[in-house]
Amino acid sequence: MTDVWSNWSGWVKAWPQNLVTATTEEEVVEIVKTAPAPIRVAGRGHSFTPLVESTGTLLTIWGLSGIVDHDDTTCTARIKAGTTIRDLGPKLFERGLALANQGDIDRQALAGAVGTGTHGTGGTLGSISAAVDGFRLVTADGSILTCNATENADVFHAGKVSFCSLGIMTEITMKCRPIYALEEDGGRMPIEEVLSKAEELRDSSRHFEFFWFPFAKDALVKFLRETDKEAKPRRRKPDGEMSPGDKTMLRACETSRLVPFLRGPLQKFLTASSGSRYVGGSEGGGKVRWSHDAFPSDRNVRFNEMEYAVPAEKGPDCIREVGDYMRRCGLNFLFPLEYRYVAADDAWLSPFYQRDSVTISVHQYHKQPYEELFKGVEEIFRRYDGRPHWGKLHTLGAADFEMLYPRWDDFRVLRRRLDPTGKFLNSHLKRIFGES
Ligand SMILES: Cc1cc2nc3c(=O)[nH]c(=O)nc-3n(C[C@H](O)[C@H](O)[C@H](O)COP(=O)(O)OP(=O)(O)OC[C@H]3O[C@@H](n4cnc5c(N)ncnc54)[C@H](O)[C@@H]3O)c2cc1C
């Protein structure tokens, strides 16, 4: 037994025999050939599911970081797999490039984000994995495969979202776009108005999402619109530095944890104090940032999370039902639901495979139990044909995934071909793939 590894929320812990690090592709190959199985690679540990847990080898690749090169003509960049999205933004910017979309935070390693289908919001915009143009993969026998739409195309389409079940990515080529600035806008809006106008709101802006505390009558809508206005630099807070918003949220979480009947009033208070009523497209005045500074928020109050992607047209009914359930279930929770749009893609195990989707996320403060709350919500998601986020909590196994993913069997055949002895399978992945 060596050191303990823990994920961001603190709920997943691992005591691998071998906690190792690699800074080059050659070192990754050597580890794959010689280290005890199961071999799992960690990005930045921001998944809530035990994807990274290992009793054998747990590999970190923080040093495998940076841009290898870029191509202005194709607007692509070859990026080392361990680069965090946060480090990547300014490095791409220096080259006149940016990612087309990003999620709520930018702490993840690129390979970690790609591996689980991490996404932001935007009716016509895909996940981060959908922007992958190719990758280099170290497979179970130590071979290196170059994968893209023409070379090892099956591994490319299967591997874009594969959470280290096919091998270890050492380099990822991302489709980018020229740099762009975004202006933020938003405010409070009655939840029923938001839901009845959901498609209109989605189409009104490059990025639209909303947060909703189920006990509140208003949701908090947020828009990011592309603009030619001058972008102001943003000071990025170091790890752990709490913003005033984080501090308020932390106090509210602790209060509601200790005095559960205050959860409703606190949710109404947090909504009311989060801005003025939104009355339609603003004439400006919102913060203007370069895209890599505009997307990420600070998330310093720890939580656990479940998220499902449902067919886009079912989103409003689904979140209504989830909100009703959460108000009636009698369980204690404080965090808002989050509602986002993701365009369909073609990665075999992407939650957005051939389906324009709405994602709905449920969070629970990390000091409170989540199982019962998430169980009730998951039943609703499943009735709406939901597919879970691979990095967020769910209880599904192989039989369920077979029903959800048309290319499930093809993926399993490919996985067995690339890793016949199950070198990359920990107990969580064995459950997912139905392997003993
Ligand atoms: C505060 C917070 C906010 C979040 N916001 C969002 C959001 O807005 N949108 C969203 O979709 N998700 C979000 N997530 C979920 C998160 O983006 C995913 O779980 C993501 O996978 C975490 O990235 P990571 O680098 O921490 O990877 P890890 O969690 O460490 O690993 C994820 C998977 O990637 C695999 N992996 C890592 N490196 C490699 C490699 N080199 N080759 C092959 N496989 C590899 C791991 O083995 C694992 O299976 C959030 C999570 C947190 C904690």
Ligand as a Chemical Component Dictionary entry (heavy atoms), coordinates in Angstrom:
data_LIG
# 
_chem_comp.id                   LIG 
_chem_comp.type                 NON-POLYMER 
_chem_comp.pdbx_formal_charge   0 
_chem_comp.three_letter_code    LIG 
# 
loop_
_chem_comp_atom.comp_id 
_chem_comp_atom.atom_id 
_chem_comp_atom.alt_atom_id 
_chem_comp_atom.type_symbol 
_chem_comp_atom.charge 
_chem_comp_atom.model_Cartn_x 
_chem_comp_atom.model_Cartn_y 
_chem_comp_atom.model_Cartn_z 
_chem_comp_atom.pdbx_ordinal 
LIG C1  C1  C 0 -16.477 21.463 -10.128 1  
LIG C2  C2  C 0 -16.718 20.617 -11.351 2  
LIG C3  C3  C 0 -17.287 21.198 -12.470 3  
LIG C4  C4  C 0 -17.539 20.420 -13.606 4  
LIG N1  N1  N 0 -18.098 21.020 -14.695 5  
LIG C5  C5  C 0 -18.396 20.273 -15.782 6  
LIG C6  C6  C 0 -18.996 20.862 -16.931 7  
LIG O1  O1  O 0 -19.259 22.066 -16.993 8  
LIG N2  N2  N 0 -19.315 20.040 -17.973 9  
LIG C7  C7  C 0 -19.081 18.691 -17.944 10 
LIG O2  O2  O 0 -19.425 17.995 -18.904 11 
LIG N3  N3  N 0 -18.467 18.130 -16.883 12 
LIG C8  C8  C 0 -18.110 18.875 -15.829 13 
LIG N4  N4  N 0 -17.481 18.285 -14.752 14 
LIG C9  C9  C 0 -17.070 16.892 -14.875 15 
LIG C10 C10 C 0 -15.635 16.804 -15.422 16 
LIG O3  O3  O 0 -15.437 17.678 -16.504 17 
LIG C11 C11 C 0 -15.330 15.397 -15.945 18 
LIG O4  O4  O 0 -15.589 14.440 -14.969 19 
LIG C12 C12 C 0 -13.890 15.282 -16.464 20 
LIG O5  O5  O 0 -13.705 13.993 -16.967 21 
LIG C13 C13 C 0 -12.852 15.536 -15.387 22 
LIG O6  O6  O 0 -11.600 15.753 -15.979 23 
LIG P1  P1  P 0 -10.269 15.337 -15.208 24 
LIG O7  O7  O 0 -9.108  15.864 -15.965 25 
LIG O8  O8  O 0 -10.368 15.680 -13.797 26 
LIG O9  O9  O 0 -10.294 13.758 -15.439 27 
LIG P2  P2  P 0 -10.418 12.570 -14.399 28 
LIG O10 O10 O 0 -11.690 12.705 -13.660 29 
LIG O11 O11 O 0 -9.166  12.445 -13.638 30 
LIG O12 O12 O 0 -10.550 11.358 -15.454 31 
LIG C14 C14 C 0 -11.685 11.231 -16.277 32 
LIG C15 C15 C 0 -11.497 10.034 -17.214 33 
LIG O13 O13 O 0 -10.531 10.365 -18.202 34 
LIG C16 C16 C 0 -9.552  9.338  -18.243 35 
LIG N5  N5  N 0 -8.281  9.896  -18.666 36 
LIG C17 C17 C 0 -7.551  10.869 -18.077 37 
LIG N6  N6  N 0 -6.403  11.056 -18.761 38 
LIG C18 C18 C 0 -6.432  10.196 -19.797 39 
LIG C19 C19 C 0 -5.508  9.889  -20.855 40 
LIG N7  N7  N 0 -4.341  10.522 -20.972 41 
LIG N8  N8  N 0 -5.856  8.940  -21.751 42 
LIG C20 C20 C 0 -7.033  8.268  -21.648 43 
LIG N9  N9  N 0 -7.927  8.501  -20.655 44 
LIG C21 C21 C 0 -7.614  9.453  -19.750 45 
LIG C22 C22 C 0 -9.501  8.809  -16.816 46 
LIG O14 O14 O 0 -8.918  7.520  -16.738 47 
LIG C23 C23 C 0 -10.976 8.787  -16.491 48 
LIG O15 O15 O 0 -11.559 7.632  -17.015 49 
LIG C24 C24 C 0 -17.208 19.033 -13.615 50 
LIG C25 C25 C 0 -16.626 18.450 -12.482 51 
LIG C26 C26 C 0 -16.384 19.235 -11.359 52 
LIG C27 C27 C 0 -15.751 18.606 -10.145 53 
# 
loop_
_chem_comp_bond.comp_id 
_chem_comp_bond.atom_id_1 
_chem_comp_bond.atom_id_2 
_chem_comp_bond.value_order 
_chem_comp_bond.pdbx_ordinal 
LIG C1  C2  SING 1  
LIG C2  C3  SING 2  
LIG C2  C26 DOUB 3  
LIG C3  C4  DOUB 4  
LIG C4  N1  SING 5  
LIG C4  C24 SING 6  
LIG N1  C5  DOUB 7  
LIG C5  C6  SING 8  
LIG C5  C8  SING 9  
LIG C6  O1  DOUB 10 
LIG C6  N2  SING 11 
LIG N2  C7  SING 12 
LIG C7  O2  DOUB 13 
LIG C7  N3  SING 14 
LIG N3  C8  DOUB 15 
LIG C8  N4  SING 16 
LIG N4  C9  SING 17 
LIG N4  C24 SING 18 
LIG C9  C10 SING 19 
LIG C10 O3  SING 20 
LIG C10 C11 SING 21 
LIG C11 O4  SING 22 
LIG C11 C12 SING 23 
LIG C12 O5  SING 24 
LIG C12 C13 SING 25 
LIG C13 O6  SING 26 
LIG O6  P1  SING 27 
LIG P1  O7  DOUB 28 
LIG P1  O8  SING 29 
LIG P1  O9  SING 30 
LIG O9  P2  SING 31 
LIG P2  O10 DOUB 32 
LIG P2  O11 SING 33 
LIG P2  O12 SING 34 
LIG O12 C14 SING 35 
LIG C14 C15 SING 36 
LIG C15 O13 SING 37 
LIG C15 C23 SING 38 
LIG O13 C16 SING 39 
LIG C16 N5  SING 40 
LIG C16 C22 SING 41 
LIG N5  C17 SING 42 
LIG N5  C21 SING 43 
LIG C17 N6  DOUB 44 
LIG N6  C18 SING 45 
LIG C18 C19 SING 46 
LIG C18 C21 DOUB 47 
LIG C19 N7  SING 48 
LIG C19 N8  DOUB 49 
LIG N8  C20 SING 50 
LIG C20 N9  DOUB 51 
LIG N9  C21 SING 52 
LIG C22 O14 SING 53 
LIG C22 C23 SING 54 
LIG C23 O15 SING 55 
LIG C24 C25 DOUB 56 
LIG C25 C26 SING 57 
LIG C26 C27 SING 58 
# 
